[in-house]
Structures are given as C-alpha cells and as structure tokens.
C-alpha cells in the first residue's frame, strides 16, 4: 500500500506540472527572471501604492474635519450675531421703553432702532476698518474701508475658522448696542437729531479707537496680539460697558436734570415691558459672551456658564440688598441686578471658572445697587435709567476682578503654562486691568464732552421745556405709543 501511494503521488505531480507548463508559454526570445519568494513579491509591488493611497485618504479626512469644524463654528457665530442684535432690538428697546414715562416710550425705542440702521451703514463704510484694520496702537487703518478684502476667507489674526465676513457682522452687533446704552442716561430730554449726530460721532471718536486698542492687532491694550498693556477683556467690559457708562454720566451732567426731577415722581410706566426686555437681554448675552470665543468649542461653553452664573448671583445680591433696606424685593431690582451681573462678567467670561463668576456676580449686584440708590442721590445727577450706575460701575468692577480671577486653565491667552491672573499668581495683571480701565474712562470722558459741545452748537442737544412736558413721542416723532381712544 505504501508503494502504491508513492506511485499515485508521483503521477499526480506529473499531471499538475503538465498543466502549469501548458498554462505558462515560454518565449525563445526571453530569459525567465529569477523567481522571488511568493511572500515577498506582493508586498514589494504594493507598498508604494498602498502608502500613497493612505496619505490621500488621510488628506481627504483632514479636509473634511476642517470643513466640519469651520461649518460648526460659522453656524454658532451667525447665531451669536443674531442674539447680540436681539439685545438691542427688541431687548434694550423694551427694557428702556418700559422704564420711561408713557409719553416717551416710542422716542427711547426709536433711538435704539435708529442706531441699528445708522451704525450698520457706518460700519460697512469705515467702522470695521477703523476697529480691525491695520496694526497701529490706537486706531486701525482704511484697508477694509467699504469692506474691501472682507469675504469668505478667514482672517487668521482674529478668527481662523470662520469667514471674515462672519467675524465682521458679529463685531458689528457690538458696535450697535454700545451707543444705544448711552440713551438710558439722556432719556426723556434729548433731541432726536442731537442724539443721532452725537452718537454717530461718538462711534467714530470713542468706540472705534477703544475697540482697536483692546481687540485690534497691535492695539495698545490687546492681550493676544502684542499690546503694551495687555488688558483682559473677553467680550467688552472696557470697550462696551465702561465707554458707554462713563459717557452716559457725562451726558446726564451736561444735559441737566429732567423737568421736575427729583421732586416729581417718575416711575416706570410698564415694568412688564422692562421685564420682557431684561429676559431677552439675558438670553442674548450668551451670544455676546460665549460668542466671543469665536468658535464652537470648550471656551464658548466656559463663557456661557460663567455668564449665566454671574447674572443669577447678581440678581440675588441686588434683591437681598433691596430686601435689607426696604423689607421686600422688587421686580425692577431683580432685573436690574441680573443686568449688572451680565455687565460685570462680560470682560471675565472667557477667563474665569464658574465659582469666581458667582463671586463677580454677587459683588456687582450689591455694588451697582449702592451706586444707583446712594451715590446718585449724593451727587444729584439725573442718570434717568441708571446707565452709569449699572454699565459704568459694573464694567469697572468686572474689569478689575477679571485681573484677580483669570486663570490659564480656562484660557491660556499668554501661552501654555503661563500665569494669566491673580489666581495663577500673576498679580501684575490687576495693574494692567487698571491701566485699561483708566484709558477707557479717559477716552469716554474727554471724547464725550468735546462731542457734546460740538453737537450743541450744530443742532442743540436738549428739547425745549414745553416739549419735554408734552412728551418726546409727540414732539419728536408725531406719534403716541398707546392710542387710548381706539
């Protein structure tokens, strides 16, 4: 059996060999190449092509990831821009509209609405370029005038994952609401023509330089792009709130008191409108602060949380102070406190953890309550809707406390591992914050006084007494907010 098996195997080998010999014809012209081991041949021939294919797939994957990130960031920033615009109209318009007397409701609302149109046009012509063009220490250039060069490509100096057009329109919304805040101090007594001219000039002379100094490339106070005094201002404590609040104080003093103030009671005509406006401001502020991360990322989340916590803490501290003094908490006090907390956390939102945000809110609520109820009475100025008491004071408090509580674990703005604020041991940052605050105060004080003088000569700034008594709705716009006869 063993011999028979060997014979069968021998025959099988001969048959298979014949088939292989027939299947592979030989040429008399060619010499067969030496055979490589079967395991080596496929690997040797396939390796370059496989490597090339993997690299191409990785490059495509990288492009898709980048495109997805850009799309997500762009979507968040467009939503944030809409939220910030909502803060002016309807948020601020309703908030201020409810706080004035009924005869001045449309007038104060119209001022906010007019600025939405006016500042937009000025921003497109020269405003954006003055704020974010060039690299000077105080003011930008005209390289982006008429939005030249502003399109779908990102500007890596400011936001590398979104179109520069998106960055431009987002920053526009800050430029709109800032001068609108000033109208809270001039309410019920300033001409509409004087308001429009003054705030148009104020945008160019005060807002644009401060925005460039704090946020623009090479700006004197820019913490991320080479400023001499790196001031931490995540979303506008100095640029928006100190500038508008201090300017509001100057306007209130220059215009003088409303007829009958303080002897005649001037309560809000509709706290319901103000309540709705305050709630819209709170929601819109998430776009204001969290949107300032300029991306849909963890920093945006941190700023979102800090914003909400500070607002809640300030609403409680203002209400507590009011309860201690008056024996009860009011709706007006609660919404005013929330706004004070939102103001104070604005410069800090992207630099502080949740617990410091609570502290900032508690301090701001109590301090702004004291400014509105005590300091204003001591000095006797008529800041009609407390623009200075909330925005000027709250912005100053927030800017200084940012230097105390900022941490590199939240935002390593000076580089990985480098101390940012007082909690990191960098107490010198408080000094930088103080420099930024003083420059913002100085710019607002000087610029506002000069501009008020100019506008007073050109158009006048205050309505006649009889117009003030009749109400600005009728005398300035020929309309009434409420048609009670209908």
C-alpha positions as a printed NumPy array, in Angstrom:
array([[  0.   ,   0.   ,   0.   ],
       [  2.82 ,   2.372,   0.821],
       [  4.441,   1.807,  -2.682],
       [  1.122,   2.29 ,  -4.404],
       [  0.614,   5.584,  -2.568],
       [  4.014,   6.854,  -3.633],
       [  3.283,   5.938,  -7.275],
       [ -0.039,   7.791,  -7.184],
       [  1.626,  10.877,  -5.753],
       [  4.31 ,  10.775,  -8.445],
       [  1.662,  10.63 , -11.193],
       [ -0.291,  13.49 ,  -9.614],
       [  2.803,  15.716,  -9.578],
       [  3.457,  14.977, -13.261],
       [ -0.142,  15.863, -14.196],
       [ -0.084,  19.179, -12.27 ],
       [  3.287,  20.059, -13.746],
       [  1.922,  19.492, -17.245],
       [ -0.995,  21.813, -16.643],
       [  1.293,  24.544, -15.318],
       [  3.709,  24.102, -18.237],
       [  0.855,  24.473, -20.719],
       [ -0.609,  27.473, -18.946],
       [  2.642,  29.481, -18.973],
       [  4.116,  29.618, -22.502],
       [  7.838,  30.225, -22.836],
       [  9.449,  32.561, -25.32 ],
       [ 12.657,  31.691, -27.043],
       [ 13.489,  35.453, -27.068],
       [ 13.282,  35.949, -23.229],
       [ 15.211,  34.638, -20.342],
       [ 12.984,  33.907, -17.4  ],
       [ 13.508,  36.3  , -14.486],
       [ 14.548,  34.731, -11.263],
       [ 11.558,  33.869,  -9.087],
       [ 11.079,  35.849,  -5.826],
       [  9.539,  34.163,  -2.875],
       [  5.769,  34.36 ,  -3.049],
       [  5.576,  36.236,   0.26 ],
       [  7.95 ,  38.997,  -0.922],
       [  6.526,  39.82 ,  -4.374],
       [  3.096,  41.264,  -3.466],
       [  4.466,  43.353,  -0.62 ],
       [  7.291,  44.782,  -2.75 ],
       [  4.98 ,  45.809,  -5.59 ],
       [  2.02 ,  47.012,  -3.464],
       [  3.832,  49.007,  -0.769],
       [  4.288,  52.366,  -2.656],
       [  0.721,  52.331,  -3.968],
       [ -0.726,  51.436,  -0.567],
       [  1.255,  54.189,   1.142],
       [  0.132,  56.753,  -1.429],
       [ -3.493,  55.698,  -1.032],
       [ -3.345,  56.   ,   2.755],
       [ -1.841,  59.502,   2.527],
       [ -4.541,  60.607,   0.115],
       [ -7.276,  59.249,   2.368],
       [ -5.734,  60.989,   5.396],
       [ -5.545,  64.285,   3.497],
       [ -9.189,  63.969,   2.462],
       [-10.182,  63.144,   6.032],
       [ -8.268,  66.17 ,   7.312],
       [-10.046,  68.407,   4.8  ],
       [-13.424,  67.041,   5.847],
       [-12.666,  67.547,   9.548],
       [-11.519,  71.13 ,   8.885],
       [-14.616,  71.834,   6.8  ],
       [-16.866,  70.381,   9.523],
       [-15.18 ,  72.476,  12.187],
       [-15.493,  75.604,  10.058],
       [-19.166,  74.899,   9.395],
       [-19.901,  74.351,  13.089],
       [-18.   ,  77.469,  14.131],
       [-19.632,  79.553,  11.421],
       [-23.126,  78.389,  12.372],
       [-22.535,  79.241,  16.036],
       [-21.138,  82.669,  15.185],
       [-24.065,  83.559,  12.924],
       [-26.484,  82.56 ,  15.69 ],
       [-24.431,  84.59 ,  18.174],
       [-24.556,  87.63 ,  15.894],
       [-28.344,  87.345,  15.755],
       [-28.501,  87.006,  19.568],
       [-26.433,  90.156,  20.067],
       [-28.608,  92.104,  17.634],
       [-31.628,  90.865,  19.59 ],
       [-30.124,  92.52 ,  22.661],
       [-30.612,  95.946,  21.057],
       [-33.918,  95.29 ,  19.341],
       [-36.101,  94.158,  20.952],
       [-34.149,  93.596,  24.218],
       [-32.797,  97.039,  25.11 ],
       [-35.667,  98.836,  23.353],
       [-38.197,  97.044,  25.561],
       [-36.077,  97.327,  28.71 ],
       [-35.614, 101.083,  28.34 ],
       [-39.083, 101.554,  26.847],
       [-40.778, 100.223,  29.963],
       [-38.636, 102.304,  32.328],
       [-39.542, 105.714,  30.892],
       [-42.859, 107.514,  31.287],
       [-45.582, 106.604,  28.809],
       [-45.212, 109.821,  26.805],
       [-41.585, 108.96 ,  25.946],
       [-41.901, 105.261,  25.09 ],
       [-41.594, 105.453,  21.298],
       [-38.839, 108.065,  21.5  ],
       [-36.473, 105.855,  23.515],
       [-37.298, 102.808,  21.409],
       [-36.748, 104.759,  18.204],
       [-33.261, 105.727,  19.34 ],
       [-32.241, 102.07 ,  19.639],
       [-33.828, 101.204,  16.306],
       [-32.23 , 104.158,  14.528],
       [-28.806, 103.048,  15.739],
       [-29.373,  99.582,  14.316],
       [-29.599, 101.218,  10.887],
       [-27.113, 104.085,  11.287],
       [-24.213, 102.146,  12.801],
       [-24.653,  99.336,  10.267],
       [-24.067, 101.726,   7.366],
       [-21.142, 103.446,   9.093],
       [-19.624, 100.052,   9.936],
       [-19.722,  98.972,   6.301],
       [-18.147, 102.226,   5.098],
       [-15.304, 102.765,   7.585],
       [-16.178, 101.409,  11.031],
       [-14.954,  97.853,  10.624],
       [-11.712,  99.023,   9.084],
       [-11.043, 101.544,  11.876],
       [-11.608,  98.849,  14.509],
       [ -9.922,  95.828,  12.898],
       [ -7.803,  97.146,  10.031],
       [ -4.108,  97.948,  10.313],
       [ -1.875,  97.317,  13.309],
       [ -1.476, 100.691,  14.992],
       [ -1.588, 101.078,  18.786],
       [ -4.659, 103.361,  18.924],
       [ -6.731, 103.187,  15.732],
       [ -6.956, 100.952,  12.687],
       [ -6.497, 101.97 ,   9.063],
       [ -8.615, 102.144,   5.936],
       [ -7.528,  98.872,   4.346],
       [-11.01 ,  97.395,   4.853],
       [-12.955, 100.564,   4.04 ],
       [-16.148,  99.73 ,   2.115],
       [-15.457,  96.137,   3.288],
       [-12.636,  95.771,   0.801],
       [-10.999,  92.358,   1.216],
       [-13.694,  91.108,   3.575],
       [-15.149,  87.884,   2.201],
       [-15.343,  84.134,   2.674],
       [-11.675,  83.651,   3.586],
       [-10.882,  83.738,   7.328],
       [ -8.667,  86.392,   8.869],
       [ -6.2  ,  84.303,  10.91 ],
       [ -5.325,  87.273,  13.149],
       [ -8.819,  87.207,  14.633],
       [-10.766,  84.047,  13.779],
       [ -9.074,  81.369,  11.711],
       [-12.021,  79.014,  11.236],
       [-14.835,  81.34 ,  10.118],
       [-15.214,  83.661,   7.116],
       [-14.014,  87.179,   7.795],
       [-17.487,  88.302,   6.688],
       [-18.958,  86.41 ,   9.649],
       [-16.447,  87.964,  12.051],
       [-17.253,  91.383,  10.608],
       [-21.018,  91.111,  11.074],
       [-20.623,  89.665,  14.567],
       [-18.494,  92.604,  15.698],
       [-20.998,  94.981,  14.099],
       [-23.624,  93.96 ,  16.649],
       [-21.357,  95.136,  19.498],
       [-20.905,  98.462,  17.758],
       [-24.691,  98.858,  17.535],
       [-25.601,  98.204,  21.157],
       [-22.785, 100.226,  22.745],
       [-24.   , 103.738,  21.817],
       [-27.597, 102.597,  22.384],
       [-26.755, 102.04 ,  26.062],
       [-25.956, 105.752,  26.445],
       [-29.534, 106.71 ,  25.617],
       [-30.563, 105.438,  29.055],
       [-28.937, 108.494,  30.638],
       [-30.299, 111.032,  28.134],
       [-33.844, 109.63 ,  28.149],
       [-36.853, 111.965,  28.127],
       [-34.953, 115.183,  27.357],
       [-32.522, 114.89 ,  24.422],
       [-33.417, 115.838,  20.852],
       [-33.633, 113.021,  18.334],
       [-31.488, 114.983,  15.843],
       [-28.89 , 115.699,  18.519],
       [-28.908, 112.054,  19.621],
       [-28.286, 110.756,  16.097],
       [-25.462, 113.211,  15.344],
       [-23.798, 112.822,  18.729],
       [-23.821, 109.018,  18.694],
       [-22.609, 108.848,  15.097],
       [-19.592, 110.986,  16.033],
       [-19.151, 109.111,  19.306],
       [-18.908, 105.828,  17.43 ],
       [-16.007, 107.181,  15.362],
       [-14.179, 109.118,  18.086],
       [-14.646, 106.938,  21.182],
       [-15.819, 103.441,  20.272],
       [-13.591, 102.748,  17.256],
       [-10.28 , 103.637,  18.969],
       [-11.16 , 101.685,  22.121],
       [-12.243,  98.646,  20.1  ],
       [ -8.961,  98.685,  18.188],
       [ -6.839,  99.239,  21.296],
       [ -8.407,  96.275,  23.106],
       [ -9.228,  93.846,  20.276],
       [ -7.343,  95.044,  17.193],
       [ -3.974,  93.724,  16.057],
       [ -1.173,  95.735,  17.667],
       [ -3.634,  97.619,  19.872],
       [ -2.214,  99.267,  22.972],
       [ -4.342,  97.136,  25.314],
       [ -4.572,  93.936,  23.27 ],
       [ -3.67 ,  90.905,  25.381],
       [ -3.383,  88.431,  22.497],
       [ -1.842,  90.414,  19.647],
       [  1.036,  92.434,  21.019],
       [ -0.431,  95.139,  23.27 ],
       [  1.908,  97.152,  25.501],
       [ -0.548,  96.893,  28.404],
       [ -2.258,  93.519,  27.904],
       [ -5.755,  94.083,  29.276],
       [ -8.055,  91.077,  29.574],
       [-11.418,  91.97 ,  28.064],
       [-13.14 ,  88.914,  26.658],
       [-16.34 ,  90.5  ,  25.384],
       [-16.353,  94.237,  26.08 ],
       [-16.059,  95.343,  29.705],
       [-13.933,  98.315,  28.703],
       [-14.908,  98.672,  25.047],
       [-18.677,  98.426,  25.57 ],
       [-19.7  ,  98.992,  29.171],
       [-17.142, 101.391,  30.639],
       [-17.133, 103.531,  27.495],
       [-20.924, 103.778,  27.29 ],
       [-21.468, 104.049,  31.05 ],
       [-18.956, 106.834,  31.601],
       [-20.189, 108.658,  28.505],
       [-23.722, 108.335,  29.882],
       [-22.644, 110.061,  33.095],
       [-21.117, 112.95 ,  31.151],
       [-24.282, 113.284,  29.075],
       [-26.516, 113.268,  32.157],
       [-24.486, 116.034,  33.799],
       [-24.209, 118.108,  30.6  ],
       [-27.932, 117.921,  29.794],
       [-29.018, 118.633,  33.334],
       [-31.94 , 117.163,  35.23 ],
       [-35.325, 116.395,  33.75 ],
       [-38.016, 118.95 ,  34.484],
       [-39.398, 118.147,  37.914],
       [-36.619, 115.73 ,  38.935],
       [-36.222, 114.66 ,  41.741],
       [-39.257, 116.233,  43.41 ],
       [-41.786, 114.845,  40.932],
       [-42.176, 111.039,  40.929],
       [-41.153, 109.466,  37.601],
       [-41.867, 105.743,  37.948],
       [-41.559, 103.279,  35.044],
       [-44.758, 103.213,  33.007],
       [-44.582,  99.445,  32.268],
       [-42.422,  97.056,  34.233],
       [-43.897,  94.269,  32.112],
       [-42.102,  95.643,  29.037],
       [-38.896,  96.046,  31.039],
       [-39.194,  92.518,  32.424],
       [-39.527,  91.041,  28.945],
       [-36.637,  93.177,  27.73 ],
       [-34.403,  92.058,  30.594],
       [-35.126,  88.399,  29.872],
       [-34.252,  88.939,  26.205],
       [-31.033,  90.652,  27.275],
       [-30.116,  87.693,  29.494],
       [-30.632,  85.212,  26.659],
       [-28.929,  87.439,  24.098],
       [-25.913,  87.824,  26.371],
       [-24.967,  84.205,  25.693],
       [-24.229,  85.279,  22.124],
       [-22.436,  88.349,  23.446],
       [-20.089,  86.476,  25.792],
       [-19.969,  82.839,  24.646],
       [-19.88 ,  84.006,  21.034],
       [-16.706,  85.949,  21.811],
       [-14.857,  82.628,  21.832],
       [-15.237,  82.961,  18.033],
       [-15.669,  79.2  ,  17.776],
       [-17.977,  76.415,  18.894],
       [-15.598,  74.988,  21.457],
       [-14.953,  74.393,  25.147],
       [-14.073,  78.049,  25.73 ],
       [-17.514,  79.042,  24.461],
       [-19.05 ,  76.616,  26.953],
       [-16.997,  78.065,  29.803],
       [-18.027,  81.618,  28.886],
       [-21.67 ,  80.532,  28.583],
       [-21.67 ,  79.045,  32.094],
       [-19.834,  81.992,  33.649],
       [-22.321,  84.405,  32.066],
       [-25.351,  82.586,  33.425],
       [-23.911,  82.115,  36.912],
       [-22.916,  85.768,  37.292],
       [-26.346,  87.001,  36.205],
       [-28.098,  84.741,  38.697],
       [-25.786,  85.721,  41.555],
       [-26.182,  89.44 ,  40.87 ],
       [-29.972,  89.203,  40.705],
       [-29.907,  87.596,  44.152],
       [-27.437,  90.047,  45.706],
       [-29.283,  93.134,  44.402],
       [-32.594,  91.688,  45.657],
       [-31.034,  90.842,  49.032],
       [-29.667,  94.371,  49.423],
       [-33.062,  95.772,  48.492],
       [-34.809,  93.45 ,  50.943],
       [-32.496,  94.518,  53.761],
       [-33.136,  98.207,  53.025],
       [-36.839,  98.19 ,  52.11 ],
       [-38.161,  94.986,  53.61 ],
       [-39.036,  93.478,  50.22 ],
       [-37.519,  92.635,  46.847],
       [-38.908,  94.279,  43.705],
       [-39.173,  93.021,  40.144],
       [-37.29 ,  96.12 ,  38.946],
       [-34.486,  95.373,  41.397],
       [-34.206,  91.743,  40.326],
       [-33.936,  92.517,  36.61 ],
       [-31.549,  95.418,  37.261],
       [-29.345,  93.118,  39.312],
       [-29.286,  90.489,  36.579],
       [-28.174,  93.088,  34.035],
       [-25.484,  94.326,  36.438],
       [-24.129,  90.787,  36.75 ],
       [-24.132,  90.319,  32.986],
       [-22.229,  93.584,  32.585],
       [-19.613,  92.696,  35.205],
       [-18.903,  89.211,  33.851],
       [-18.526,  90.445,  30.272],
       [-14.742,  91.068,  30.446],
       [-14.215,  87.948,  32.575],
       [-16.455,  85.376,  30.874],
       [-13.703,  83.659,  28.893],
       [-11.11 ,  83.729,  31.669],
       [-12.821,  82.648,  34.897],
       [-14.242,  79.41 ,  36.302],
       [-17.864,  79.087,  37.473],
       [-17.212,  79.802,  41.179],
       [-15.34 ,  83.078,  40.552],
       [-18.155,  84.027,  38.168],
       [-20.579,  83.69 ,  41.081],
       [-18.363,  85.953,  43.196],
       [-18.204,  88.57 ,  40.429],
       [-21.992,  88.482,  40.164],
       [-22.562,  88.844,  43.917],
       [-20.155,  91.778,  44.169],
       [-21.553,  93.532,  41.096],
       [-25.167,  93.208,  42.186],
       [-24.54 ,  94.751,  45.616],
       [-22.159,  97.469,  44.371],
       [-24.386,  98.567,  41.487],
       [-27.371,  98.731,  43.856],
       [-25.336, 101.061,  46.061],
       [-24.334, 103.192,  43.052],
       [-27.944, 103.55 ,  41.9  ],
       [-29.552, 104.205,  45.272],
       [-26.834, 106.036,  47.239],
       [-24.136, 107.53 ,  45.031],
       [-26.576, 109.027,  42.523],
       [-28.513, 110.678,  45.365],
       [-25.343, 112.039,  46.97 ],
       [-24.075, 113.725,  43.794],
       [-27.525, 114.601,  42.457],
       [-27.035, 113.781,  38.765],
       [-30.029, 112.581,  36.747],
       [-28.943, 109.341,  35.121],
       [-32.515, 108.604,  34.069],
       [-32.279, 104.829,  33.539],
       [-29.056, 104.243,  35.503],
       [-26.787, 103.605,  32.53 ],
       [-23.748, 104.744,  34.526],
       [-24.763, 103.04 ,  37.756],
       [-25.091,  99.67 ,  36.007],
       [-22.808,  99.772,  32.969],
       [-20.106, 102.21 ,  34.044],
       [-19.778, 100.878,  37.587],
       [-20.462,  97.245,  36.673],
       [-17.991,  97.312,  33.794],
       [-15.273,  98.8  ,  36.013],
       [-15.85 ,  96.233,  38.774],
       [-15.818,  93.377,  36.274],
       [-12.659,  94.555,  34.522],
       [-10.706,  94.764,  37.775],
       [-11.989,  91.446,  39.13 ],
       [-11.028,  89.795,  35.845],
       [ -7.416,  90.502,  36.758],
       [ -7.954,  88.794,  40.109],
       [ -9.787,  85.645,  38.981],
       [ -8.464,  84.933,  35.464],
       [ -6.788,  81.516,  35.109],
       [ -4.649,  79.949,  32.404],
       [ -6.529,  76.676,  32.941],
       [ -9.577,  78.391,  31.434],
       [ -7.836,  80.439,  28.746],
       [ -4.036,  80.319,  28.325],
       [ -4.023,  83.599,  26.419],
       [ -0.363,  84.313,  27.203],
       [  0.798,  80.825,  26.212],
       [  0.556,  77.313,  27.613],
       [  1.57 ,  77.136,  31.272],
       [  1.93 ,  80.928,  31.67 ],
       [  0.077,  82.644,  34.507],
       [ -2.864,  84.809,  33.467],
       [ -4.412,  86.398,  36.564],
       [ -4.193,  86.687,  40.313],
       [ -5.333,  83.128,  40.994],
       [ -2.341,  81.956,  38.956],
       [ -0.014,  84.178,  40.987],
       [  0.182,  86.905,  38.327],
       [ -0.962,  89.838,  40.463],
       [  0.599,  92.272,  37.998],
       [ -2.371,  91.615,  35.722],
       [ -4.52 ,  93.683,  38.086],
       [ -2.267,  96.625,  37.235],
       [ -2.764,  96.01 ,  33.51 ],
       [ -6.523,  95.917,  34.089],
       [ -6.337,  99.226,  35.947],
       [ -4.465, 100.818,  33.034],
       [ -7.147,  99.605,  30.645],
       [ -9.917, 100.951,  32.887],
       [ -8.264, 104.373,  33.211],
       [ -7.717, 104.671,  29.453],
       [-11.347, 103.725,  28.783],
       [-12.564, 106.249,  31.368],
       [-10.305, 108.965,  29.958],
       [-11.309, 108.378,  26.343],
       [-15.003, 108.357,  27.242],
       [-14.841, 111.457,  29.444],
       [-12.831, 113.638,  27.074],
       [-14.404, 112.446,  23.839],
       [-17.97 , 112.76 ,  25.093],
       [-17.501, 116.273,  26.478],
       [-15.95 , 117.569,  23.254],
       [-18.59 , 115.949,  21.064],
       [-21.477, 117.253,  23.178],
       [-20.115, 120.791,  22.803],
       [-19.864, 120.392,  19.024],
       [-23.325, 118.892,  18.635],
       [-24.859, 121.502,  20.922],
       [-23.509, 124.215,  18.624],
       [-24.756, 122.478,  15.464],
       [-28.21 , 121.148,  16.376],
       [-28.705, 121.644,  20.084],
       [-28.98 , 118.675,  22.407],
       [-31.908, 119.34 ,  24.739],
       [-35.564, 119.758,  23.809],
       [-37.458, 122.861,  24.974],
       [-39.182, 122.548,  28.324],
       [-42.671, 122.568,  26.803],
       [-41.705, 119.667,  24.514],
       [-40.362, 117.741,  27.476],
       [-43.599, 118.276,  29.398],
       [-45.722, 117.206,  26.432],
       [-43.54 , 114.176,  25.771],
       [-40.964, 113.259,  23.134],
       [-43.216, 110.774,  21.347],
       [-45.417, 113.583,  20.041],
       [-42.913, 116.437,  19.838],
       [-40.056, 114.488,  18.222],
       [-41.932, 111.871,  16.179],
       [-45.581, 112.976,  15.925],
       [-46.788, 109.665,  17.307],
       [-48.012, 108.094,  20.523],
       [-47.116, 104.678,  21.875],
       [-50.631, 103.99 ,  23.119],
       [-53.809, 105.145,  21.386],
       [-56.153, 105.068,  24.339],
       [-59.114, 106.371,  22.316],
       [-59.121, 103.45 ,  19.856]])
